[in-house]
Amino acid sequence: MSASRALIPFRAASVGLAMAVGVAAGGIAAATTLTEPHRFDTFSTGAHLAPSTLLEGRG
């Protein structure tokens, strides 16, 4: 019993550190998502692949 009581501060510090790392990683992921350009529709990244341009017959 005394060994488990002695490890309580270590366990609490470990959980706190894990939560801090998770929050930091999540914040970085959210920040990088905001800086990427937004895609508004299906063919915005490859407009030359839109069906309307393929049917026009231009090569």
Buried (B, 14 or more C-beta within 10 A) or exposed (E): EEEEEEEEEEEEEEEEEEEEEEEEEEEEEEEEEEEEEEEEEEBEEEEEEBEEEEEEEEE
